[in-house]
Amino acid sequence: MAFTFSPLSEQALVIETGAIINKESEQAVRKLSALLEKEAPEWLIEFIPAFTTVTVFYDPCQLKQAEVEQELKSLMAQMDEVEAPAPRQIEIPVCYGGDFGPDLCFVAEHNGLTEEEVIAIHTSGIYSVHMIGFAPGFPFIGGMSEKIAAPRRKSPRLRIPERTVGIAGMQTGVYPIETPGGWQLIGRTPLRLFVPDQDIPSLLRAGDEIRFTQIDEAEYREQEAKQDADHS
Amino acid sequence: MLTIRKSGLQTAVQDLGRTGFQRYGVIASGVMDPFAHRIANLLAGNAETAATLEIALSGPVIEFEADHFIAICGGDLSPSLDGEPLTMWRGHFVRKGSVLSFGEPKRGARSYVAVAGSFDIPVVMDSQSTYLRAGIGGFKGRALKNGDSLQTRPLPAGRLEALKNQNAQAPDWLIPPARYHEQPIVRMMPGRQFTLFNEESRTRIFEETFTISASSDRMGYRLEGAELALEKQEELISEAVAFGSVQVPADGNPIVLLADRQTTGGYPKIGQIASVDLPLISQLKPGESLKFRHISVHDAQQLYIEQEQQIRQLKIAIQMKREEWT
C-alpha cells in the first residue's frame, strides 16, 4: 500500500494510509501507531492517529520535513513485522431512558419503535472504536443499526453531563466530560471513559470492540460509586 | 505565596501545554503566546517550561504574601505595583505586602506573570496547564477566584537576594518587547485541504481583511470577512489539527484553532499559521482585524529556527548580565 505524506504545519507531518475508511487503512493506522509507540524515535514529540491518518509532531530545529519523511519511511519498513494490538472486548453498561436519556422517546417515535425496542437494538449490536479524539477519551464508534438512527437536535444543549450515551445520525457515542452538544441522549453509563489518573487516560482505544448492556438505576448508582471510589 | 484579591476576567495557570496525550483525545492547553511566556520565565530566572499566570484583558489584583521576584511579558494590560506603573519585559523585586494590579488593555489581549521558583501545584499528565473543560491541571483544575492562594516553590538559599541586587544595578535593562500590531499581517501556509476550496476562496483568503468575532476564546477565534467555500461540498474524514490550523465550517467563516483546540477535526483546513506569528493572533481582541500572507512550509521552518536561536541568545544575554552583576 502506498502511503502519502503531507504537512499539517511546519512542525507536523501527516501520513495518510488510504483515501477511504476501511479495514486496510484503519489497520495500517493501528500498526503505525504501535510502531511509533514501540520505537519511540528520539525526534518524535507526539503523534495523533485518526481514521486514515497518523500525524507526527517534530522539532524543525532538529530535523526538516524531508528528513522526517525519510526517518518515517525507514521506520515503516518494519511495518510488516509489527502486530497491531489485538482488539479488546469491552462491555459498557447503560441505564437507558428517564432523566439519563431524555431523548429516548424521540428516538423511538422517530423510528416508529417503542423505547424497549430501541434499547433492544442498541444493546444487540457489536460496535467498533474507530478512533479517539474530539474530547478526552471520546470514542468514534461505528456499527450502529440504522433502525435507531436519529438526527441531531436543532438547538444543541449547553450542557450534556459526562458519561451520557447519545445518538447522532448513524453514530452512537459516549460523552466522557461535560460538554455542549446536539446529540439525542438515550442513557448514561457509570463507566469513566476519561481517567486522568491512569498512564493511559482513555478507557477505550482504537480497535476495541464494544457492546452496550442494560442496567437499572440501582445498578447504575452502585457501579458509579465504585468507579468514583477507584478513581478519586 | 500570592493571594488573588480580584480574579479579573480569566486568570489561570498555564505552561507550554500537555504533550503526548493528544492521541487519547486530551487537548494540549497551555499558553496562547508561548514567546511572551518563555521570556517572562527567563527574566524571572525560571526554566522556559515553568508555569506562569495567563491574564486576559481585564487583569487581576494580586497580593504578594512574601518577597518575590517577578517578570511580566506579553500584551500591555497596564500593570502597576502599589499604584506605580510597572515596566514589562524585565524582572522586578516585589516586597511582601505589595499589590500587583492591571488597568486598561493598551495593546494585546494577554499578559504572562512569571514568579521566580514558579508555582507549587500538582503536575497532571506531565503539565501544570489548566484544562478548564475537564477540570484538571493548574490550580484545582480551574481559573483563579478571589481569595485563592498560590504557593511558590522555594528558591535556593540566597537566590532571591541575588536577583534583587542584580536588578537594582541595572534599572534600565530590559528585553526588547515583542511588537503586537493592531492589524497584523499573519503568515499562513496553505492547509491540508487548500486545493479543495474554490478559486475565489483561495484568492480571497490572502486578500481580505478578517475581523475577530465576539464568540472567540482560547479554543479558537472565529473570523468574519469573507465566506469561503469548497469547490464541491464533501464530507471529510476527521484528522489531527494543530495550534494555528484555520478550518472552515459549512457557514464559510474561518475559525483559527488556538491553545484549547480539540485534538482532531473534520472541517476542511484552508491554512496553517506559521508558529512564529501565532502570538500576533493570540494577542488580538474581538473586533480587531488581520490579513493573511502566504508562506511556504520551508520558510516557516526557517523562521521558527531563527526564533529559537533568538530565544537562546536572549537566554544567554540574561545569564551574562546576571553574572556581570554578581
Boltz contact constraints between the chains, C-beta under 6 A:
constraints:
  - contact:
      token1: [A, 7]
      token2: [B, 297]
      max_distance: 6.0
  - contact:
      token1: [A, 8]
      token2: [B, 242]
      max_distance: 6.0
  - contact:
      token1: [A, 9]
      token2: [B, 242]
      max_distance: 6.0
  - contact:
      token1: [A, 9]
      token2: [B, 272]
      max_distance: 6.0
  - contact:
      token1: [A, 10]
      token2: [B, 297]
      max_distance: 6.0
  - contact:
      token1: [A, 10]
      token2: [B, 300]
      max_distance: 6.0
  - contact:
      token1: [A, 10]
      token2: [B, 301]
      max_distance: 6.0
  - contact:
      token1: [A, 10]
      token2: [B, 304]
      max_distance: 6.0
  - contact:
      token1: [A, 12]
      token2: [B, 242]
      max_distance: 6.0
  - contact:
      token1: [A, 46]
      token2: [B, 19]
      max_distance: 6.0
  - contact:
      token1: [A, 46]
      token2: [B, 20]
      max_distance: 6.0
  - contact:
      token1: [A, 46]
      token2: [B, 22]
      max_distance: 6.0
  - contact:
      token1: [A, 48]
      token2: [B, 22]
      max_distance: 6.0
  - contact:
      token1: [A, 48]
      token2: [B, 23]
      max_distance: 6.0
  - contact:
      token1: [A, 48]
      token2: [B, 240]
      max_distance: 6.0
  - contact:
      token1: [A, 48]
      token2: [B, 263]
      max_distance: 6.0
  - contact:
      token1: [A, 49]
      token2: [B, 23]
      max_distance: 6.0
  - contact:
      token1: [A, 50]
      token2: [B, 238]
      max_distance: 6.0
  - contact:
      token1: [A, 50]
      token2: [B, 239]
      max_distance: 6.0
  - contact:
      token1: [A, 50]
      token2: [B, 264]
      max_distance: 6.0
  - contact:
      token1: [A, 51]
      token2: [B, 237]
      max_distance: 6.0
  - contact:
      token1: [A, 52]
      token2: [B, 237]
      max_distance: 6.0
  - contact:
      token1: [A, 53]
      token2: [B, 239]
      max_distance: 6.0
  - contact:
      token1: [A, 55]
      token2: [B, 240]
      max_distance: 6.0
  - contact:
      token1: [A, 60]
      token2: [B, 301]
      max_distance: 6.0
  - contact:
      token1: [A, 60]
      token2: [B, 304]
      max_distance: 6.0
  - contact:
      token1: [A, 60]
      token2: [B, 305]
      max_distance: 6.0
  - contact:
      token1: [A, 61]
      token2: [B, 305]
      max_distance: 6.0
  - contact:
      token1: [A, 61]
      token2: [B, 308]
      max_distance: 6.0
  - contact:
      token1: [A, 132]
      token2: [B, 24]
      max_distance: 6.0
  - contact:
      token1: [A, 132]
      token2: [B, 25]
      max_distance: 6.0
  - contact:
      token1: [A, 133]
      token2: [B, 25]
      max_distance: 6.0
  - contact:
      token1: [A, 133]
      token2: [B, 263]
      max_distance: 6.0
  - contact:
      token1: [A, 133]
      token2: [B, 264]
      max_distance: 6.0
  - contact:
      token1: [A, 134]
      token2: [B, 262]
      max_distance: 6.0
  - contact:
      token1: [A, 135]
      token2: [B, 25]
      max_distance: 6.0
  - contact:
      token1: [A, 136]
      token2: [B, 25]
      max_distance: 6.0
  - contact:
      token1: [A, 136]
      token2: [B, 26]
      max_distance: 6.0
  - contact:
      token1: [A, 136]
      token2: [B, 134]
      max_distance: 6.0
  - contact:
      token1: [A, 137]
      token2: [B, 25]
      max_distance: 6.0
  - contact:
      token1: [A, 138]
      token2: [B, 25]
      max_distance: 6.0
  - contact:
      token1: [A, 177]
      token2: [B, 134]
      max_distance: 6.0
  - contact:
      token1: [A, 196]
      token2: [B, 136]
      max_distance: 6.0
  - contact:
      token1: [A, 201]
      token2: [B, 24]
      max_distance: 6.0
  - contact:
      token1: [A, 202]
      token2: [B, 24]
      max_distance: 6.0
